[in-house]
Amino acid sequence: MPDPETRQSRKPTIPAALEFLFEARWTVGAAVALLTGFLISGRLRPLECALALVVILLAAWLAPRRRAPEAADAPKAAGDALSRQLSAILSGLPDPVLVLDRRGAITAFNAHALAALGEIRIGEPVSFSLRIPEVLEAVRGVGVSGAPQKVLYVERVPVERWREAHIAAARLGDGAGMAIVVALRDLTEQRRSERMRGDFVANASHELRTPLASLLGFIETLQGPARNDPAARDRFLEIMRSQANRMSRLIDDLLSLSRIELKAHVRPRDEVDLAALARSVADSLSPLAGERGVEIDVAGAAETVTVRGDRDELTRVAENLIENAIKYGQSGARVEVAVRDDGPAPRLVVRDFGPGIAPEHLPRLTERFYRVDVSDSRDKGGTGLGLALVKHILQRHGGRLTIESALGEGAVFTAELQRAPAAKQGERFLKRAS
């Protein structure tokens, strides 16, 4: 038997009754009009009309009520709030992320996923946007077992791109079904770095092995057939000295490149007169230019251009650019060296008038051990690391290297650097004046 509290809770209160009469006003009105007609026509007696009205009111009271708008919209509002919260979380993630339902249909994604995969639509199967069989199979597996999976795959078009997909099951809220989260990590730069490191080791080993093999061969010759041949001994010793110097230059360049990379994140803070440095380097290379019949023309000799940098490293930049111009532009018989400060950044410009460089080689000239002509470079004593050193030094200085060339028109190498603060330049000028 129901307790008094239950009976009390079922008893309609005055406000509830008024609310019911307001909601059922059209039904009650129609019933009263119909019963009044029957009463006037004599088809029903007054007591019968009263009983019929009571039955109609009781049936209306017991009929299911229409839910209040707030109650009807509550689940939808909760779902919208969850969706907004999920979107906010996904937008803060650095990797492309897709959220799927258990069947593999997309329910949410972030802007990184849109940029990586192109057009994505909510409600569509993930196979429409991510056409990688291994990943789709992993999504199905997670949907069945719930165990997380990881898939490494490569996209060949439009460019080669390595990605790692992490697929895991998750629940996004109370009462929500299982969701599948697909996160994609871009491993392209890591793979390229690994490949470059492997190529670097292979190239360095090859460059060292070649002169070393020559040295061993000549040593064996001197110990054997040429033991008592003074002319052959002198000729072989000169070749051995040349090969040893080549190995020494290569090791020096490798060590320099390693040192620069170790401190690549530290910007130099010293001040260097770029014009004076260029003149000094040009003077030191004048004997080499004279041997090869090349004239070095230094423009802007009276100017002072102060940049922020490391003097030794900037000297290495000038040496490599001017020496390359002398060696590879020898046929032009002239090299122009200029320091300019008529633009947004000070520039060291080195121009040769040699055979020039084909356009397909320009983007790769600063790669380690890359050469346009391998045999010609080795004959001239090049290590294949000169322009790579220049690029890394300029990057550490916050500058850049640009190369312009065309076949038959020589080449122009421009090293841009950061100007020293104006206040410090003024202080140095006043000190010199005093």
Order of alpha helices (4+ residues) and beta strands (2+ residues): alpha-alpha-alpha-alpha-alpha-beta-beta-alpha-alpha-beta-beta-beta-alpha-alpha-beta-alpha-alpha-beta-beta-alpha-beta-beta-alpha-alpha-beta-beta-alpha
